[in-house]
Amino acid sequence: MIAAQRGDGVAYAEFLRELSPLLRGFYRRRLFNLQDDIEDLVQETLLAVHNKRHTYDPLQPVTAWLYAIARYKLVDLLRARAGRDALHEPLDESHEDLFADPAPDAEEARRDLGALLQQLPDKQRLPIEYVKLQGLSVREAAQRTGLSESAVKIGVFRGLRVLAQRIRGAR
């Protein structure tokens, strides 16, 4: 999404392709009785994402922004189905589970982190994965990577510094 905001059309097309199945899953879990409406909602949401792409803040998780748009589209559908008068009525508690924060946020964060880590050289990426993500000791990480313990510590430090700079640069 960040690349798309910078004008990269190829990145934007790929972003939208990856977004479609996520939205289908989001709506399927919530609209099991309205399966015929899912594709329409996906298309409406993609259009809303396109129209509102300038509002995305790169400092925030893209999934939170996307799911907020998806929830608004879901509310629009439910209100349209309930009739015109429903536009001024609050949704009742029976619909609360429809708008709960989606569980896929953690998975999306893992995927985003994985993509960032893949940009690092192995001598930085592997120590971060072993020590920071898997919770291994520096000694265990050194044994697995064939690096010295001090090289593992340096790899973690430098890798985290590079990741922080890349995230800051994405603003």
Buried (B, 14 or more C-beta within 10 A) or exposed (E): BBBBBEEEEEBBEEBBEEBBEBBBEBBEEBBEEBEEBBEEBBEBBBEBBEEEBEEBEBEEEBBBBBBEBBBBBBBBBBBEEEEEEBEEEEBEEEEEEBBEEBEBBEEBBEEBBEEBBEEBEEBBBBBBBBBEEEEBEBEBBBBBBEBEBEBBBBBBEBBBEBBEEEBEEBE
